[in-house]
């Protein structure tokens, strides 16, 4: 028995020896980055931005200081409490009324990109300010000059009169990877040079017209706006701009403007004082899976045109409501938000090749790009006037011929106006009296008789797109006839 125990102990000991190297091999160490050296290098180039505005100091009114006027009147009437400024009340000194006084407006952040004092920040940090003060980490304070700002991208460029300042190196935001470590430096709640760290949560978040944001979980709060988002090499990859919050404070989601986009805007702001963008005069709608399938696109792609500005560049180039723009100047349009960026980056005065999807095939058009500041046509409202029409059909609507004024108002040549709703797919899809049906699948609607013929020929097992004109929009509604 003793021999067996000795043998078992020997085997167990050998097993432990054999397992020890494997246990170590399966436990690799993961190092957490040390940001101390990075922060030491970068902090001197991050600035605090304080803004002020001129306010008119109102002449003091009679009342009890700190008490609402209605409560003061209550005490005067029922308890005989003397009110300053009223007969029988104590004298009250009057302030220097009528003269504007400088009052603090807000605090934000920024960072130096050139040693001669050129600074990037957010537009909302400096918008409406009479005076902009920039404070460096060594407590030197300067009055700054606003060179330009662009509210649509929330970018601003300011300049202070200084030399040999530390500046931050710029990175390449196109090479940012989801999951990589990043940190922010700024002045949350006025607490200068506060450092927070986290990771990149997502790229190309669509929260605005022109910018695909970098999403992070770095703690960003009011006052961080305009500060840099840095990678582990100490390079600026973004400008902290927005947070998602239901409380006004940080909730784990923050957004930064990619530095590549920011510098493109900053170059125009420092040179021209404003941002010049192109436009073609279209209003866009969401491209859904159902709409894409009904149009024969297979999968959602492109920018769906729900309205074309009458007399605008797109209309002159042949773009129509209901078209789907697949590419602009050779740049693929994957979703509707891609088009404003592509058009906005195009120099006004140039022509662009636009590929559209219309009636089951592609069509190439040439469209002139104009400045966004060019006058836009007024948006007109539909009067939704109805009249008696044909009997309800398999689409569940009664229709009639639209009046000439209706056609002119909606900028259409044909179509039928919905005058009544029955039990059918269009009624259930939200169509209402006053809407005008201008196309079914690839066939333009020219009148009531032709419309009825189109409806009768529809396959009840197949979804078809119905193009509906409402006010200044064209809706694409995929339906199956009952």
C-alpha positions, 0 to 999 in steps of 0.5 A: 500500500505504501508503494502505491502511495509513493508512486501516486505522489511521484506521478502527481509531482511530475504532473505539476512540473509539466503543467507549470510552464503551460500555465505561464504560457497561457497568461500573457500580460497586457500593459496599460499605456502610461500617459504621463509623458504624453500629457507632459509634452502636450499640455503646454499647447492646450489653452483655456478660452474664456469669453465675455459679452457686453450686457446692459445693466438694468436700472434697479426696480423697487423691491426687496433684494432677493425676493420675487416682485409678487412676494414683495408686494404681498409683504408691503400690502399685508404686513406694512413692510417698507419697500425700497424705492417706493414712497415711505421706503428706504432710499436705494442706490441706483446703479450706473444704468445705461452703460454696457458692462462686460459679463462672463459668457462661457469657458471652453478649450482650444489648442495651438497648431502654429507657434505664432498663436494660431488656435483651433476651437469650436464655433459654439465656444466663441459664438456671440462673444464680444471678447475672447481671452486665451490663457496658457498653462503658464497663466499668461492671458491674451486677447484673441482675434476671431479669424473665422468660424463655421457653425455647420461644422462647429469649427473656429480659428482664433489668433493671439499675438504671441511667438515661439509657442508650443504646438501640437502635432497633427495625426491622420484621423483616417487611420484611427482604429476602433478600440485604440487608446485616446485621451482628451485635455481641456477645461471641463467646468473651468478646471484647466488642463484636466486629462481624461482617457478612454478608447475609440468607440466608433468611427464615422458617426452621422450626427451632423450634415457635414461631419462623420464624428469619432465616437469615444468613451473619454469623459467630456463635459462642458468646458472640454469643447474645442480641446484636442483628442490625442492618440498614444503618439501625442498627435491630435486626431480630433477636436472634442465637440459634442456629448450625448447626455440626458442630464447635461453631464457625461454619460459615456458617449462623446464625439470629436471632429476628425482632424482631417475634416477640421483642418480642411475647414480651418484652412478656409476660415483662416484665409477667407474668414468663412467656409464656402460650400457647394450645393445643387438644390435637392432635399433628401429622404431616408433610403430604406430596405423596402424602398430599395427593393421596390426600386430594384436596387437590391440593397439600400444605397444612394441618396433618395431625392424627395424634392428638387428645388424649382429652377435650381442647379439639380433641376436644370441638370435633369435630376427629378424627385424620386431619383436615387443619386448613386454617385457624385463626381465619381464618388460613390454615395452609400447613404443620403448623408454622404451626398451633402459632404460630397457636394459641399466639398465641391468648388462652386462654379464647377460641373459635376457628373451625377449618376442617378437610378431612375425607372430601373436603370442608371442615368448620367447627368451633368449638374452645376454646383453653386455656392450655398449662400446663393438664394434658395427658392421659397418652400411652398405649402400644399393647400390639400384641396380635394374634389370628388373623384373616381371610385376607390381601387385596389390601392385603396384611394379615390383620385381626380385630376389635379388643378393647374394651380396644384400642378404649378404649386407642386412643380409637376406635369401630371399625376392624380390627386388623392380625394378619398381613402378606402381600405387599401395599402396606400391608405394604411401607408399614410397617404392622405387626401391632397397628395398627388400620385405621380408615378407607379413603378417605372410609369409616370401617371398622366391622368385618372384613366391611365392611372386606373389602367396601371393599377389594374395591371399590377401584380398582387404578389409583387411590391411596387413603388408608388411615388407620391408628391406632398408639399415640397417632398416626393415620398416613395411608398412600397405597396402590394395591391390588395 
